[in-house]
Amino acid sequence: MALSDRLLRAVLPATPARWPDVEAVLGGRGDPGWCWCQFFLTTGSSYQEDAGANRAALRRQVETAAVPPGLLLYDTGEPVGWLQLGPRQQFPRVTGNAALARAMGQPDAPGEERVWRTTCFVVKVGHRRQGVARDLLRSGIAWTRAHRGTHLEGHPVDVAARGGRAPGALLYHGTLSMFVGEGFTEVARTGPHRPVVRRRL
């Protein structure tokens, strides 16, 4: 079932049959090609910049997860974007982040187990600045709601607070303006340029 209504675009869950498409999006140059979306699934020194091990780990996750661990965006049939998201408690680097804990208060309060989190947006070179990440976020809202999540959170970059500039290596978090445009509200900050945003579903 396509989750995005953008003409010629479809957003689909990362199922085992779509593993080659996950590889097509993440397997290029840059951080995605060695991280394979394992950073937030680890803590401290347990994370390794080992492309082979990280790729194998993500493949296992795609093949065994009861709920697919990410969404793929296709543009005219070509896989060009990826969003990792899921229940917040499945991301140890989020739940164990001291700055987030100070900013957010009590993440273990009743009901917080149904809060979902976006962690990583990846858009292939040649398809950036074309609304791919925004379409993924819109679909992530629908995906979270369909799986009984009560809220969706993000930890984007406030580009305006950085003087209108941010290195590309930071933008995998998404931008504050994108989240606000999709109905998210800032609830805290872990630093001058890093708001925590949330949308009630």
Buried (B, 14 or more C-beta within 10 A) or exposed (E): EEBBEBEEBBBBBBBEEBBEBBBBBBBEEEBBBBBBBBBBBBBEEEBBEBBEEBBEBBBEBBEEBEEBBBBBBBBEEEBBBBBBBBBBBBBBBBBEBEBBBEBBEEBEEEEBEBBBBBBBBBBBEEBBEBBBBBBBBBBBBBBBBEBEBBBBBBBBBBBEBEEEEBEEEBBBBBBBBBBBEBEBEBBBBBEEBBBBBBBEB
